[in-house]
């Protein structure tokens, strides 16, 4: 069983898009889900990683595709 999401899919909706980009901007300079490469800070590297993986990824499996998980 795969884990929820895929690299750069911060919103965990199966699509790496502008919503994920906005979460990176919101988390700028901090640690957390927006720090895609887990280097301790959200920065331009994370934006570049998101852009490199832009678009759809594999479908999100239950229960991670429920509205409760998509509200982040």
N, C-alpha and C positions, 0 to 999 in steps of 0.2 A: 504494500500500500504506500503510495506516495504521500509526502507531506503536503500541506496546503501551499498553494502558490508556486511561484518559480522565481528565479533571480530577477529582481527589479519590480516584481508584482507586489508592491507594498500594500495596496488596497485589497489584495487577494480576491480578485474577481476574474482571473484568467486572461486579463488583458493588461499589457504594460502600455500605459497611455498618459495623457495629460493629468489625470487624477493622481497617478503615482508621482509625476513630476511636481505637482503642487505639494504633495506630502514631503518630498525631499526639500523643497524650498521652506516649508513650514518647520522642518526639523534641522535647518541649516546650523551647523556648528555644534550639533549635539550627537550623542550616541543613540542607538535605538534602531527601529525598523528601517528608518530612512538611510541608515549607514549601510549600504548594500555590500560594500567590501569589508565591513567589520574592522576598520582600521582605527576606530575610536572617535571619529567625527564625520558628520555629513558635510560633504564638500563637492567641488566640481568633478572629482573622480566618480562619485556616485551618480551624478547627472550623466556623465559620459557612459558609464556602464548601463544605465537605463536606456539611453538612446541607442546603444549598440544592440540591445535586446528588444527594442520597440516592437509592439504588435501583440498578437495573440500567442498564448502558450497553451499547454495542455489544459483540458477542462478541469476545473476545480471540483473535487469530489466532496460528497456529503461527509460530515456536516458543515464543512467549510464554505459551502455555497449557499448557506442559509442567510437570511437577512441579518441575523444577530452577528455573524462574522463579517458581513459586508458593511457594517455601520462604522468601521474604524477609519 
